[in-house]
């Protein structure tokens, strides 16, 4: 029994000893590794790693710069499409005008030809009537047929009247033929102008389509390039494509925001400079008017003094001289009134100049009221999200001027389908006096002939616009490069 107990005690000990021996064996095996020289990168490996980091950073910077360039390329293409679309709109309006003119000229020509034919019929009818009445056209037969002096006089008078009627009828026929010829030539010229306008419209349509197709193709290329570069950036930064896309979208949005702020500042400076220039020109004109009025008043004063001196030196007796003096005084009073009138005229001129400065002083005449402008702006808002299509004016697609003309139809004002022509027919107002419904125009170098885009102001420095192919009607800031010095008020 005791021996069995000893056996049970020694077995755990043996196991423990075995464990210790095993552990010792492990230590013995791993001991040579622990005492070996440490492994570390070589100088070449460190330099290579640094170069890789530098190269990756350069690649990232290059890719981001390429993304910015791609965005600029796309914006430039969109502007080219806007210019081509504006040319198409203008050509379309011209064709409409030429067609109306050609139709009117053709109608006038038809009326003139009908009048000429009627006049010719009158001549023929007169000849027939004369033949059947037995009244020859010879004056001798009329005179020889009279038996008494009274009949002779009556016959002569009748002959003169008949001859006058005949001459007038022939003259009307001749004049009608001339007028008909002129009208026909004018109709032919108007038709030729209409055909030329139609050819220009077709050329503008083809150009706009080519620009739009090129922009769409380039947009696809740019989108593919952007996707490839974003994937590469994600790999270099060891992030996901989704995160890198969000990052690049944020960078692009920030870039646009800064660019918009810069454009807004530049546009405001340009608008202020234009307003100052207009005010300066108005002030200079008012000063010139005042100087001219003062010069006229001075000339009138000197003339009166010369007249008074001449009258005094040529006067005879005291009574006569006194009468002349009194008359001169009366004349002087009249001249004084004339001078005062001149001064009043100058003041009126100055007031007119001031009125011009407050609104821009050029362009067409504003027809719409403030409430009409608000109605136009509200309607434009209701079209948000609809697709852009050059040459379109609704109801499901619009280009820029098509949107503004339909908006102002709600305000009771008719506008042409051309941003350039809309600028010409609207009243030009300063940006400091903007109200909802005013139109904001864009071109190059403050030159109205280069206008290619228009939006409708809705307040708060924002407008509704149909921007470009591939985009939708949207709300955007009015402040960007290319703003005209003045807005337009329909």
Secondary structure as GFF3:
##gff-version 3
##sequence-region A 1 490
A	DSSP	alpha_helix	2	34	.	.	.	ID=ss1
A	DSSP	alpha_helix	43	132	.	.	.	ID=ss2
A	DSSP	alpha_helix	139	144	.	.	.	ID=ss3
A	DSSP	alpha_helix	149	237	.	.	.	ID=ss4
A	DSSP	alpha_helix	241	314	.	.	.	ID=ss5
A	DSSP	alpha_helix	318	359	.	.	.	ID=ss6
A	DSSP	alpha_helix	370	381	.	.	.	ID=ss7
A	DSSP	beta_strand	387	388	.	.	.	ID=ss8
A	DSSP	beta_strand	397	398	.	.	.	ID=ss9
A	DSSP	alpha_helix	400	409	.	.	.	ID=ss10
A	DSSP	alpha_helix	419	425	.	.	.	ID=ss11
A	DSSP	beta_strand	427	429	.	.	.	ID=ss12
A	DSSP	three_ten_helix	431	433	.	.	.	ID=ss13
A	DSSP	beta_strand	439	442	.	.	.	ID=ss14
A	DSSP	three_ten_helix	448	450	.	.	.	ID=ss15
A	DSSP	beta_strand	453	459	.	.	.	ID=ss16
A	DSSP	beta_strand	462	465	.	.	.	ID=ss17
A	DSSP	beta_strand	474	477	.	.	.	ID=ss18
A	DSSP	beta_strand	487	489	.	.	.	ID=ss19
###
